[in-house]
Amino acid sequence: MAELRYDIRYRPSYSMLVVDLEPGEQITAEAGSMTYVTPNVEAHTRSRKGIWGSLKLSILGRQSFFVNDYVTTDGKGQAAFVSAPLGDIAVLKIEPNRGYVIQKASYIASTPGVDLDTEWQGFTKGLFGQGLFMIKTSGRGDLFINTFGAIDRHNLEQGEELIVDNFHLVAFNDTCDYKVTKFGGLKETILGGEGLVTRIRGPGEVLIQTKNLREFVEWLWSLIEPRVRARAR
């Protein structure tokens, strides 16, 4: 398989993924993520994994039911993609026996050979709730994900642990062990503002986003709420 040629521009706040496609080369992207393509690039819309697999990813993983396959029809072409929030884009190398578990909304695009599935084991380990539902990726190829804010990478050695706030957790290797738990005691969970956290044990890589989308929404609402209340009177 030829190496995909791509460029991530305007990092780290307004990142855009630009892919240079060779004749017949293909990349799959989340529905609605495209910014532009050259005229010789065609988009073919399909369900992700058949009806049931797509429904599972759509309902549980909060991904779109459909994705678009972009392929050149004549010569070399180019396609560009962005994510919804302000932030960075990272590329993860997916290999057999070394995939990633990624945040539900972080997927942007991937090369053929990368498979997405809901991480069912997450239910038994609490990997749900508080806006956290993860998707497991496997196979072989390049996976492109977005973050809200910049990307903070940590490489954990065997047995090394990291405790991550759920709203900052973006991805980690499926070689890691993990468990969702409360942060501290009842007082810390309720009054400390942290809520649930994920305890991750290596070996493997952990990706963290530097900004918290929940806090951003709450800050934004604090500016909008007075105007909404004033108009409602």
Buried (B, 14 or more C-beta within 10 A) or exposed (E): EEEBEBEBEEBBEEBBBBBBBEEEBBBBBBBEBBEEBBEBBBBEEEBBBEEEBBBBBBEBBBBBEBBBBBBBEEEBBBBBBBBEBBBBBBBBEBEEEBBBBBBBBBBBBBBBEBBBBBBEEBEEBBBBEBBBBBBBBBBBBBBBBBBBBBBBEBEBEEEBEBEBBBBBBBBBBBBBBBEBEBBEEEEEBEEEEBBBBBBBBBBBBBBBBBBBBBEBEEEEEEEEEEEEEEEEE
